[in-house]
């Protein structure tokens, strides 16, 4: 397994739902030490400043550390865990999947359960089980047994999803691509900038709490006050059965998607056009996408201070917001190449001429 796959494996297998990102931050800090000046803001976002040949413009590249997950809200007398979802979950992908409960005494395996369909009336069997009717089974005999294991209300829970290189080695299966792949892009961009001149200062940022309101993006961008920004996130791959082109345009292996619209932001026209021209000139594959619902960190970044020209680069992913997703390695590489090419062009003169 090469260095890139090792990085992706470590990041995706590390547990870190919104509000509990410390283990992911620790992994990223280890990979980013020596690539720039590292700091952490008071909400927990990790910021790495890579100086170039000029202090301005300040270029922010953000991926978010947090993944969707759960938090324990109570323990029943029988030893089952009631929980609250963290981030956007769809009930149909939750049931009967393995999870990991993160306690002060270590990790505990569990499975999400509900009332068995065999004892439900026929009309109820056809209905989707609601989150409120699910629980987590950790194999505890009773409440006291669960507490002896170290479980307490407030403990975070994450999906269990080992990183797997599929038979076609370009396809990578794991949990938490949303958005550990964006964090990996930040690491790789900063690695490749070492010893390379660039006419700006680059800030690589791994934000917290994106899945619950884009919160870390707001605090980190406020502290940086960037002149331009890029959010690197996943987008919905539209190359699976039943998905129409007008519902999701991007496809695995065709390059990053330039997001033309989402519910949180319309990209800055001048910066968007610069990214498109750069991709064309460098012959880097790219595609377009839009998302009527949802948003990314750029939704908060672009409104900081007097406004920040911003663009979202989406890496196509199948089955986001579930226990497993699939991405294509070529899309990761193309995203890194595109960002590096754009950074080389982002001089103070170029940024001053960007038209909204």
URTA-V628201 format. One record per residue. N is the residue number from 0. RES is the residue in one small letter. PHI is phi in radians with two decimals (NA if undefined). NEAR is the number of other ideal C-beta (glycine too) atoms within 12 Angstrom. Layout:
N&RES&PHI&NEAR / N&RES&PHI&NEAR
This chain:
0&x&NA&14 / 1&x&-1.37&12 / 2&x&-1.09&14 / 3&x&-1.15&25 / 4&x&-1.13&24 / 5&x&-1.08&18 / 6&x&-1.11&33 / 7&x&-1.10&38 / 8&x&-1.09&28 / 9&x&-1.10&29 / 10&x&-1.19&45 / 11&x&-1.26&42 / 12&x&-1.45&30 / 13&x&-1.34&38 / 14&x&-1.47&40 / 15&x&-3.01&46 / 16&x&-1.24&42 / 17&x&-0.92&37 / 18&x&1.55&31 / 19&x&-2.33&35 / 20&x&-1.48&44 / 21&x&-0.92&24 / 22&x&-1.09&28 / 23&x&-1.19&43 / 24&x&-1.04&34 / 25&x&-1.11&23 / 26&x&-1.11&31 / 27&x&-1.14&42 / 28&x&-1.06&28 / 29&x&-1.10&19 / 30&x&-1.35&33 / 31&x&-1.70&37 / 32&x&-0.99&18 / 33&x&1.63&15 / 34&x&-1.68&28 / 35&x&2.92&30 / 36&x&-1.43&19 / 37&x&-1.73&26 / 38&x&-2.54&23 / 39&x&-2.29&27 / 40&x&-1.41&26 / 41&x&-1.30&14 / 42&x&-1.63&33 / 43&x&2.02&33 / 44&x&-1.25&46 / 45&x&-1.66&44 / 46&x&-2.20&41 / 47&x&-2.13&39 / 48&x&-1.72&29 / 49&x&-1.93&37 / 50&x&-1.31&23 / 51&x&-1.97&28 / 52&x&-1.47&20 / 53&x&-2.51&21 / 54&x&-1.30&18 / 55&x&-2.25&25 / 56&x&-1.29&35 / 57&x&-1.64&37 / 58&x&-1.90&49 / 59&x&-1.81&49 / 60&x&-2.10&55 / 61&x&-2.14&53 / 62&x&-2.22&56 / 63&x&-1.74&56 / 64&x&-1.33&50 / 65&x&-1.33&46 / 66&x&-2.09&51 / 67&x&-1.27&42 / 68&x&-2.91&42 / 69&x&-2.54&39 / 70&x&-2.42&30 / 71&x&-1.20&37 / 72&x&-1.85&25 / 73&x&-2.88&23 / 74&x&-2.09&32 / 75&x&-1.31&26 / 76&x&-1.04&15 / 77&x&-1.48&20 / 78&x&1.69&26 / 79&x&-1.58&32 / 80&x&-1.81&40 / 81&x&-1.55&30 / 82&x&-2.57&37 / 83&x&-2.02&27 / 84&x&-1.30&33 / 85&x&-2.01&34 / 86&x&1.52&35 / 87&x&-1.50&24 / 88&x&-1.96&31 / 89&x&-1.86&19 / 90&x&-0.91&22 / 91&x&-1.18&18 / 92&x&-1.83&26 / 93&x&-1.65&34 / 94&x&-1.18&28 / 95&x&1.22&20 / 96&x&-1.70&29 / 97&x&-1.26&26 / 98&x&-2.38&40 / 99&x&-2.17&36 / 100&x&-1.59&43 / 101&x&-1.74&34 / 102&x&-1.90&29 / 103&x&-1.19&15 / 104&x&-1.79&15 / 105&x&2.14&14 / 106&x&-1.49&25 / 107&x&-2.20&35 / 108&x&-1.33&23 / 109&x&-2.71&35 / 110&x&-2.47&26 / 111&x&-1.43&36 / 112&x&-2.17&27 / 113&x&-2.79&28 / 114&x&-1.07&18 / 115&x&-1.12&13 / 116&x&-1.13&18 / 117&x&-1.12&10 / 118&x&-1.92&10 / 119&x&-1.60&15 / 120&x&-1.06&11 / 121&x&-0.91&10 / 122&x&-1.21&8 / 123&x&-1.33&17 / 124&x&-1.11&15 / 125&x&-1.43&10 / 126&x&-1.56&16 / 127&x&-1.30&19 / 128&x&-1.18&25 / 129&x&-1.42&17 / 130&x&-0.96&25 / 131&x&-1.14&15 / 132&x&-1.71&21 / 133&x&-1.76&33 / 134&x&-2.62&32 / 135&x&-1.95&45 / 136&x&-1.75&30 / 137&x&-1.88&38 / 138&x&1.28&20 / 139&x&-1.65&28 / 140&x&-1.30&17 / 141&x&-2.94&18 / 142&x&-1.03&22 / 143&x&-1.11&15 / 144&x&-1.13&21 / 145&x&-1.10&34 / 146&x&-1.18&26 / 147&x&-1.13&18 / 148&x&-1.23&28 / 149&x&1.86&20 / 150&x&-1.32&40 / 151&x&-2.41&23 / 152&x&-0.97&21 / 153&x&1.76&22 / 154&x&-1.23&40 / 155&x&-1.35&41 / 156&x&-2.37&46 / 157&x&-2.25&44 / 158&x&-1.09&42 / 159&x&-1.70&28 / 160&x&-2.72&33 / 161&x&-1.06&20 / 162&x&-1.14&30 / 163&x&-2.44&23 / 164&x&-1.46&24 / 165&x&-1.38&19 / 166&x&-0.99&9 / 167&x&-1.41&15 / 168&x&-1.17&15 / 169&x&-1.30&20 / 170&x&-1.70&27 / 171&x&-2.09&42 / 172&x&-1.91&32 / 173&x&-2.97&40 / 174&x&-1.48&43 / 175&x&1.10&53 / 176&x&-0.96&51 / 177&x&-1.56&49 / 178&x&-2.39&51 / 179&x&-1.15&49 / 180&x&-1.16&47 / 181&x&-1.14&52 / 182&x&-1.12&53 / 183&x&-1.14&48 / 184&x&-1.09&46 / 185&x&-1.01&49 / 186&x&-1.06&45 / 187&x&-1.19&36 / 188&x&-1.07&43 / 189&x&-1.16&42 / 190&x&-1.07&27 / 191&x&-1.33&25 / 192&x&-1.42&34 / 193&x&-1.11&21 / 194&x&1.34&11 / 195&x&-1.93&18 / 196&x&-1.22&16 / 197&x&-2.59&31 / 198&x&-1.49&26 / 199&x&-2.95&33 / 200&x&-2.03&34 / 201&x&-1.79&47 / 202&x&-2.00&47 / 203&x&-1.57&48 / 204&x&-2.23&57 / 205&x&-1.93&52 / 206&x&-1.58&55 / 207&x&-1.88&42 / 208&x&0.98&34 / 209&x&-1.17&51 / 210&x&-1.22&39 / 211&x&-2.09&27 / 212&x&2.37&25 / 213&x&1.00&40 / 214&x&-1.31&30 / 215&x&-1.14&42 / 216&x&-1.10&53 / 217&x&-1.18&33 / 218&x&-1.22&29 / 219&x&-1.20&44 / 220&x&-1.17&40 / 221&x&-1.09&25 / 222&x&-1.26&26 / 223&x&-1.41&35 / 224&x&0.95&23 / 225&x&-1.20&41 / 226&x&-1.58&37 / 227&x&-2.52&47 / 228&x&-2.57&49 / 229&x&-2.27&53 / 230&x&-1.73&52 / 231&x&-1.88&52 / 232&x&-2.49&51 / 233&x&-1.60&50 / 234&x&-2.27&48 / 235&x&-1.39&36 / 236&x&-1.23&34 / 237&x&-1.81&28 / 238&x&-1.92&30 / 239&x&-1.90&20 / 240&x&-0.96&8 / 241&x&1.58&9 / 242&x&-1.63&18 / 243&x&-1.48&11 / 244&x&-1.01&15 / 245&x&-1.29&10 / 246&x&-1.55&18 / 247&x&-2.73&32 / 248&x&-1.57&27 / 249&x&-1.33&42 / 250&x&-2.32&32 / 251&x&-1.10&39 / 252&x&1.51&26 / 253&x&-1.86&29 / 254&x&1.71&35 / 255&x&-1.17&49 / 256&x&-1.70&44 / 257&x&-1.45&45 / 258&x&-1.40&44 / 259&x&-1.44&28 / 260&x&-2.93&27 / 261&x&-2.55&31 / 262&x&-1.23&17 / 263&x&-1.83&29 / 264&x&-2.90&35 / 265&x&-1.79&24 / 266&x&-1.09&41 / 267&x&-1.16&31 / 268&x&-1.06&18 / 269&x&-1.13&22 / 270&x&-1.19&41 / 271&x&-1.02&33 / 272&x&-1.15&24 / 273&x&-1.10&33 / 274&x&-1.10&40 / 275&x&-1.12&28 / 276&x&-1.06&20 / 277&x&-1.08&30 / 278&x&-1.05&32 / 279&x&-1.15&17 / 280&x&-1.14&16 / 281&x&-1.57&21 / 282&x&0.98&13 / 283&x&-1.71&29 / 284&x&-1.12&25 / 285&x&-2.63&40 / 286&x&-2.52&35 / 287&x&-1.98&30 / 288&x&-2.70&38 / 289&x&-2.59&29 / 290&x&-2.51&32 / 291&x&-1.19&16 / 292&x&-2.05&13 / 293&x&1.50&31 / 294&x&-2.86&34 / 295&x&-2.33&42 / 296&x&-0.96&54 / 297&x&-1.06&51 / 298&x&-1.06&35 / 299&x&-1.65&36 / 300&x&-1.04&51 / 301&x&-1.21&38 / 302&x&-1.80&24 / 303&x&-1.28&30 / 304&x&0.89&18 / 305&x&-1.61&11 / 306&x&1.91&22 / 307&x&-2.27&40 / 308&x&-0.94&39 / 309&x&-2.43&44 / 310&x&-2.46&49 / 311&x&-1.84&49 / 312&x&-1.86&53 / 313&x&-1.84&53 / 314&x&-1.60&54 / 315&x&-1.02&46 / 316&x&-2.47&43 / 317&x&-1.58&34 / 318&x&1.13&29 / 319&x&-1.15&39 / 320&x&0.98&31 / 321&x&-2.54&30 / 322&x&-1.28&35 / 323&x&-2.42&29 / 324&x&-2.42&40 / 325&x&-2.28&36 / 326&x&-2.18&51 / 327&x&-1.97&36 / 328&x&-1.09&32 / 329&x&-1.09&27 / 330&x&-1.21&43 / 331&x&-1.06&42 / 332&x&-1.11&31 / 333&x&-1.14&35 / 334&x&-1.14&47 / 335&x&-1.07&38 / 336&x&-1.08&28 / 337&x&-1.16&42 / 338&x&-1.10&46 / 339&x&-1.08&32 / 340&x&-1.14&30 / 341&x&-1.20&45 / 342&x&-1.01&39 / 343&x&-1.07&27 / 344&x&-1.63&30 / 345&x&-1.51&41 / 346&x&-1.45&26 / 347&x&-1.08&22 / 348&x&-1.14&14 / 349&x&-1.10&29 / 350&x&-1.13&30 / 351&x&-1.12&15 / 352&x&-1.66&17 / 353&x&-1.17&29 / 354&x&-1.83&14 / 355&x&-1.28&18
